[in-house]
Amino acid sequence: MIRNQIIIVGGYGTVGQRICRRLLQSDIDMSYEIVIAGRNEAAAHACRASMEGRVQSLQWDVMTSSEQWPDVSAARLIIMCLDLTETTLIAYCLEQGIDYIDITANGEFLQRLEQLKRDVLVPSSTVQHTPTILLSVGLAPGLTNLLAAELCRRLDDTEQLDISIMLGLGERHGQAAIRWTVDQLAMKFTIMEKGKLVDVYSLTDGRLVSMQCDDHSERATESRRKSSSKTRSRTHKHVYRFPFSDQQTLAHTLAVPSVSTRLGFDSVALTRLLAMMQRLGIFRLMHLSFVKKAIIALFGSIHAGSDQYAIRIDASGVRRDEPAQLYCVLNGHSQSTATAEIAALSAERLLQHSSDAPHGILHIEEWLGWDTVKADLKERLAFQMSGLDG
């Protein structure tokens, strides 16, 4: 059987389309047929038409039972741009020898995949390729994982990782992304703190952190010396706990006893409003449909601000028998583009260097290193950095 298809599930969404267009520009386009798949057949067809028929379309509701799935036996790689609730498809890929990439940030789902690791599913005897199931691919998780792993590599022992993410409100997102974000606002989740599991809530335990890359030029130094509190408010952001999956994953893959991830927005007003709504218990009312719809509408209506994103990671531990603290800050534009580019880069490397990829279920930092991908990502994303020698 010839396996020459790359199936992008949810490929007609914002991120999926960008992954598709990036792959069409790459060398692998000549070797593989790209298929846009999803439940909405009309949207898949429309996406195909927008790409001048250079891709195929497939109606596939992955949430249904596997007996109702179309024939996907020609798939060499499946890229998942939806949040799955069941592990059926990943088990199928393991058994059939199909590589798989997932961009989900759902920590609860990724924890369920740990059971598949323990089950050690064996590919069918007719399958010649042992697959790679690559998780935590995107901005957060993904880029955050790679940067955190690089900081840990530079320490002899890492005791704590604090990940801070700032997202701009000027970028337009699909309804699925907005609903996912709103669903996390009232979330109670578990993190690792000093080697113990601790329950925390979204939008609590805020911190003020600098999210701007350092500029050591004379003009910038003089500007900082004269800076006002208004200038400081533009470079420092309040961030609050948020259930991105990287904090659960990195505690295990990097063996760090304390890991946290916090989120803020470029709008100080909205960030403070959300934190206040959490304190007042408003998000606990989201089981009422009209409350949830109102919050989704609020997020969907806000387009003021920029499309900038920022990541800051602080690592503390020991280096050369002395206490040490390291950090890095990365500033870029368009989080959905960043997610798509990292997913496309991962797909290209997986297809072109499959013999070098570990087999089974793993997270991006367990295969790729920052030094391996930074040149490609720098070219694709044009970001700025400080703290890791640029």
N, C-alpha and C positions, 0 to 999 in steps of 0.2 A: 504493500500500500504506500502510495506517495503522500507524504505529509508536507504540504506546501502552503498551508493557510495560517495566517495570523488573524485570529478572531478577537475583535475589540468589543467586549460586551458593555453596552451603554455608550457605544462609540459615537452616537449622535448628540451626546451632551457636550458641554463646553470643553472639558478636559479631554474627553474621548476624541473629539474632532481634531484637537490640537496634536494629540498623539498620532492620529492617522496622517495628518498633513506632514508631520515631521518624518514619519517612516516613509512616506512617499518620496521625500527628498533624499533619503539615504540610499546606500548601496544595496541594501537588502531588498529594495522594491523589485528588482529584476528577478529575484529568486523566489519570492513568496507572493501569494495572493492575499490581499488585505480584505477582511470581511467585517462590515459594520453590523453588529447584532444587537438585538434588544426586543423588548415586548411590543413596542410601538412600530408596527411594520411601515406605516406611512412616514414616520420620522426617519427610519432607516433608508427608505427609498429616496426621500428628499435629500438626505445627506449624501447618498451616492450620486444623485444628480448634480449637487453642488460641487462635487469633485470630478465632474465630467466623465463619470463612468469608470474612473480608474480604480474603483473599489467595488466589491460586491456587497449585497445586503442580505440579511438573514433575520427572520422573525424567530426569536428565541427568548422565552420567558424562563430565566434560570431559576425562578422561585417556585416553579411547578415541579412535580415529581419527575425523576429522570426518564420514566416511561413515556412522558409526553415531549421529551426533547427532540429536536431535529437531529439528523445525522451530522455529527461533528468529528467523525473519525479521521478526516483529512487535516485536522488542526495540528500544527507543530507547536504553536504557542497561543495561549489564551491570556488576554490582558483584561482584568476585571476593573471596571470603572463604576461599579455599583456596590452598595453595602449589602453583602450577603448575610442571611440569618442562619443558614444551615451549611454544614461542611461537605455536603454531598458532592458538589462539583470538584472540590479539591481532592477528595478521595478517588473520584473517577479519573482525574488527571494522573494521580499517582499510579493507579492500576493500569492505565492505558499508555503511560509513557509520554504524556503531554506536558510541556513546560508551562508554567503559570506565573503571572505577575499580578499583584493586588495592590491598589493604591489606598485601601481603606485605612482610616484612622481609628476604627472601632476597636478599642482595647478588649472589650468583652468577647468579641468574635475571635480575635487573634489568640486569646487565652484558650478558647475552645479548640483551636487547632493544635494546641499542645497535646491533646489526647491522640490526635492522628500520629504525632511523632512517636508516642508510646506504643501505638498499635503496629508501627513499622509495616505499613502496607507494602506488599511485594508486587511488582509489576507482573502482568500476565506473561506466561512463557512465550507468547508470540510477539512480545514487545522487545525491540532491540535497543531502545533508548531509555535510560534511567532518568527520570525527569527532575528538574529543579523547580521548587515552589518558592518563589521569591516574594517576601512580604516587606512591609514598611517601605514602600517605594513612593516617593513624592516629596513634598516640602516638609510637612510634619505629620506623620513620621517620614523619614527618608533623609533629607538634607540634614535635619537635626541629628539623626543617628550617626551619619558620617562625620559630622563635626565633633560630636561628643566623643566618638571613638578615637578621633585624632588627638583630642586633648588628653584622653586617658592614656594614649600611647606615649605621650610626652611626660607623664608622671610615672613614678615607680609604683605608686599605690594611690588609687583614687577613692576618696571617702565620700564625696558628695558631688552631684551634678545638679545645677539649677538651669533649666531651659526657659527662656523668655521669648515670646513671639508677639510681634506687632503686625496687624493686618490693616491695610488701607480699605476704606469704605467706598472708594471711587470705582472699584472694579465691579462689574456686573457678574452675578453668579446665577446659576440655574436654580430652579425651585428645590431640587433634591439637596443641593449643598446648603441652601438656606434652612430647609427643614431639619437637616442633620445638626446644624449649629444650634438651632432653637431647642432641639431635643436634648442637647447636652447642658442647657442652662440650669436645670434643676437636678443634675446628676449627682448621685452619691457614688464615689468610686474608691478603689483601693490603690494605695501607693506603697512603696518600700521606704521606710524611714528608720535609719540606724539598724538596718537588718531585720526589722519587724514590719508586718503588714498593718497599715493604718488606714482607717476610713476617713475620707475628706469630702468636701462638697465643692461644686463648681462656684466660681466667682467669690471665693473667700480667701483670706490670708494674702492680702495684696502687698505688692512691693513696688517701689519706684526704682527703675533701672534706666541706665543710659542705653539707647538703642541706635546711636549714631556711630558710624565708623570714625576713628580718630584721623584727624588731619594735622600733621606736624609742621605745616608750612608756617612761615613767620606771620603771614596775614591771619591765618586761622588762630595762631597762638595769641596774637594781639586781640582778635575778636573775642576769644574766650575770656581774656582778662577783663574786657569791658562788658561782658555779657550781662544781661538783665535777667530777672526771673522769668520774663516772657520768653526769652531765647532758651532758657533752660527747660521751659515747659515743652518746647518743640523737640528737644533732644532726649528728654527723659519721659518715660511713659509709665503709668501705673499698669501693672499686670496682675492677674488673679488666677488662681488654680483653675485648670480646665482639663477635661479627660482625654487629651491626646494620648494615643497608645504608646508613644515612645518612652514615656516614663516607666510604664510597666515592663516593656521589652528590655530596655537598657539595664535595668536593675539585674537582669539575669544574663544577658549576652555579654555585658561588660563586667559583671560581678561587682557592682557598685552598691554599697549598703543604703545610700539615700539618693533618690532621684525625684525631681519634681518638674512639672511643666506648667507654665503660666501664660495667659493670653491677655492682650489688650488691643485696642483699636487706635487708629490715628486720631479719632475724635475723642478728646478728653471728656467731653460732655456725655457721649454715649457710654463710654467705659464706666464713668461714675454712676450714670443712671442705672445700668445693669447691676452694678454692685449694690446700689441702694435697693433695687427691686429684690435682690436676693436676701438682703438683710430684713426686708419687710415681709418676706415669705410669699411674694406674688407668684414666683415660679412654681410654688407648690400647688397653685390653682390651675396648672396647665392641663390637668385631666379634664377640665371644662373646655369644650371645643371652641367656644367663642373667645376664651382667653388666649388659647394657643394660636388661633387664627389671627388675632389682633397683633400678637408678638411677631408672627411670621410676616404680616403685612408691614409692620414697623421696619423690620430688617430689609424687606424687599423694596421699600420706598426710599431708603437712604442711599444716595449716590454722591453725596458731598464728600470731598476729601480726595485723596490720591489713590493710585493703584499700587503704592509702595508697600513692600513687606520688609520686615527686619527680624533677624534672629540673633539672640545673644545667648551664649552658653558660658556659664561660670563653673569651673572645676576646682575643687580643693582636695589636697592630699599631701603626699610626701614625694620629694625628689632629692636624691643624693643625701638622704637621711635628714633632710630639713623640711619643715612645713612649707608648702608651696600653693600658690593660687594662680591659675591660668584662666584666660577667657578668650573668646572670639566674638566678633560682631560681623554680621553679613547684611548688607542692604541691597535690595533688588526691586524689580517692578513686575507686577502681575503674578500672583501666587498660582493661578491656574496654569499659566505658561510654565512656571517653574516645575509644578507637578508633572505636567505633560513632558517636558524636556527630560526630566530625570527618569520618567517611565520609559520614554523612547530610547534614551541612552542605555538603560538596563536591558531593554529588549534587544537592541543591536548587539550588545556585548554577549548576551546569552545565546543568540543565534550564531554569532560569528566565532565565539570561543566557548562553546558548550562543553568541550572536553576539560576546560579549566574550571568550570563551575562546580561547586559542591552539589551533591545530589540530596534529594529530600527537602524537608521544610526548613527554611532559614530566613533570616532577616538581612536587609541590604548590607549592614555593617559586618555581617559574618562572611561576606564574599568580597565586596568592593571596599577599597580604602580611599580616603580623601586624596592622597597623592596620586592615585590611579585615575581619578575622574575630574580633578579640579581644572585641568587645562581645557578639557572638553566642555565642562559646565561654564567655565569663564567665557568661552567663545559663544556659547549658546545663550547664556543668561545676562552677560555683561554686568555682573554684580560688583560691588565694592566690599572689601574686607579689611579688618584690622584684627590683630591679636594672633594671627597665624602666618605672619610674614607675608600677608597679602595673598 
